[in-house]
Amino acid sequence: MFSAALLSIAVVAMGQFALYYWRAVFTGMASLPISSRVLEAAQVQEASICGNDFEKFASLLTLTPELKETKSGLGLVKAYYSVVQQAEKVFASFSPMMAGWAEKERTLCARIAAVHIDRRLEANLVQAAAIRSI
């Protein structure tokens, strides 16, 4: 009985650690600078990025080719965005605090999508330069 309780506590602690780690990576990536070419392509200003811009950035990411073999998409970010959006629809009507939190999280997702586009474009430029130098 004791070992089962210890195992369940360890699993919960590891899950909590994984969640905190994922959140730290998520926030760290969103705080990276976004290049002017990405903002210009999306027709937004960096100061005015909001949660509704996520769809723009996600569609721009699908238009951006990836020259490397590794596929780095927005799978988890899209899933998190849709969960936050659904939570906002359900809870925002009776909790203004929930609406504010959801908008902040959706803005975070939009910034991450913009950073993904920027990284992909930069990797493509490096790849093209390497091809030209051969």
N, C-alpha and C positions, 0 to 999 in steps of 0.2 A: 504494500500500500504506500509506504514511504517513497519507494523508488518511482512509482507512478506519479505521485505528487511532485517529486523533484523533476521528473522528466517534463511534466506539463509546465512547471514554472520555467524551466530552461527553454522550452519551445516558445513560450510567450515572450520571454526576455529576448530571445534571438529574433523573433518577429518584430518586436518593438525596435530593436537595434536596426534591423533591415529597413524598417519604415523611416526611421530618423535619418539613416544614411541616404536613402533614396531622396528624401526631402531636401537634404543638404546639397546633394548633387544637382537636383532640380533647381533650387534657388541659386546655386553658384553659376549654373549655366545661363540662367535668365539674367544674371547681372553682368554678363560679358557685353562689350560694346557691339553695336550693330553698325555695319558699314553704311555709308550714304547711298551706295548703289542699290542695296537691298531695300532701303526705305524709299528710294525714288521709284523703284520698280513696283512697290506696293502702293505708292502714292500716299504715304503717311509720314508724319513727323515723329521723331523719336519721343518727344515730350507728350505727344497725343496718342500713343499706342494704347488701345483698349482691348477688352476681351473680344469684341466683335471683329477685330482684325485677324483673329486666328484663322478664319476661313480663307482670307486673302493669302496669308503666308503659307498655309497648307497647300493651296492650289499652286502657288508659285514654286513650292518645293517639288511638286510632281512634274512641273515643267522644266526643272533644272536637271540636266543629265548628270549621271554619276559615272565617272570614268573608272573608278576602282571597282574591284570585285565585291568588296564588303558593302552590304546594304545597310545604310543607317537611315531609318525612317522615323516617323513620328508615332509609331504604334502605341506605346504606353502614354505618350502625351495626348494623343487623340482620345484614348480611352478615359484618361483622367479628365480631359476637357468635357467629354460628354457626361460623365458622372457628375461633375460640378454643375454643368448646365441643367441637368435634371434635378439636382438638389435645389438649385436656385428656383426653378419653376415650382417645385413643391413647397418649399419653406419660405420663400421670399415674401409671399403675400402677408404673412403674419409675423415676420421677423426681419426688420430692416437691417439688423446686424448681419444676418445670413446673406442678404443681398449684397452688402458691401464686401463680405468675405468672398463670395462667389465671383464678384467682378474682379477683385484683386487676384484670385487664382486664375481666372480666365485670361487676364492680362499677362500673368506669368507664363501661361501656355503660349500666348501669342509671341512673347519675347523669345521663348525657346525655339519656336518655329523659325523666327527670323534668324536666330543664331545658327540653326541647322542650315539654312539657305546660305548664309555667309560662309560657313565652314565648307560646304560642298563646292561653292564657287571658288574658294581659295584652293582647295584640293585640286580642282580641275585646272586652275591656272598653273599650279606647280607641276601637274602631270603633263600639261601641254608644253611647258618650258623644258621638261625633261625629254619629251619626244623630239622637240626641235633641236636639242643639243646633241642628239645621236648622229 
